[in-house]
């Protein structure tokens, strides 16, 4: 439309964040000394290696549920509080399992971080 100026509409918090960024300058990744860089690379490799087991369990659990339902079709007929057990397994079981896997992986990653010289 001729004669109309486009105006950016943003929240006050966004405006404040933009103004702070201009005042501080550009953020840069801190440089590590050679020993710190070697330790970071070693830690990264160790944590990637430790993540394999939880990922395998995650995929086995998520891909294994349909297999269990295919092998045991009677789970659809079995009911708990009027709800098929297969539906409960799909709706309830994955969330605690994911929380347990996440907690396990977090403890292992933190332990690797503490053990890295």
N, C-alpha and C positions, 0 to 999 in steps of 0.2 A: 504494500500500500504506500503510495507516495506521501511524503510528509510525516510519516510515522517513524519514530526511532525505536529500534529494538532495545529492550532493557532486560538484563539478566536478573532473574528473581532467585534469591538464595536466602537461606536462613541467616540470622545474626551469627550463629556459631561458625558457619562456613566462611562468612566474611572475616571473622576474627582469626580463623585458622589461616586464611590466605594472607592477612596482614602480618601475622607472626612469621610466616614463611619468608616473606619479603624482607623482614627486619633481620632475621638470623642469617640469611644467606642460604646457599644451597647445601643440603645435607650430603655428606660424603661417607662412604664406607670406610671405617677406620682401618688403617694398615697394621698388619700384625708383624711382629719381629719374626725372624726365621724360625726360632724355636716354637713360638706360638702358632705359626702357620703349619709347622709339621705336626704339632699336637692336634690342631683343628682337623687336619686331613686324616690323621690316624683315628680320631674320635668319630669323624663322619663315616669312615669305612667300617669301624666297629659297630656303629649304630645301624648302618644299612644291613650288615650281616645279621644283627640281632632281630631285625624287623622281618626276616624271612619266615620264621616259625609262626608268629601271629598272623601274618598274611595268609599263609597256607591254611591255618585253622579257620580264618575268616571265610575264605573261599570254600573250604570243605563244608563248613556249616551252612553257608548260604546256598551252595549248589547241592548239598546233601539233603536238605529238607524236601525238595521235590522228589528226590530218589526214595526217601523214606516213605513218602505218601504213595508213590507208585508201588513200592514193595508191600506196603501194608494198607490196602484200601479200606480196611475195617476201621481205621482211625476216623473216617468220616461218619461212621455210625455210632462210635463211642462218644458219649456226651458228658460234659461236666457243667453243671448248672444250666443245662439246656443248650449249651453251645458245643458244636463239634470240636473234639480235641485237635483236629487238624487246623481248624481256624485259630484256636488258642495258641497252638505252636507257632503259627505264622505271625500272630499279632503280639504275642507276649514274649516268647522265647528269645528272639534275636536281640532285644534291647539289653537285658541283663548280660547276655553273652558278649555283646559288643563292649559294654562297660567293663566287664572282667578282662577282656583282651586288651583294652586300652590301658587299664591300670597295670596289668602285667607288663606290657611293653614299656610303659612309663618308668616303672621300677627298674627294669632291665637297662633302659637307656641311661637313667640317672646313675645306676651302679657302674656302667661302663664309663661314664663321665668322671666318677670319683676314682676309678681304678687307673685311668689313663695318666701316665706320668707327666 
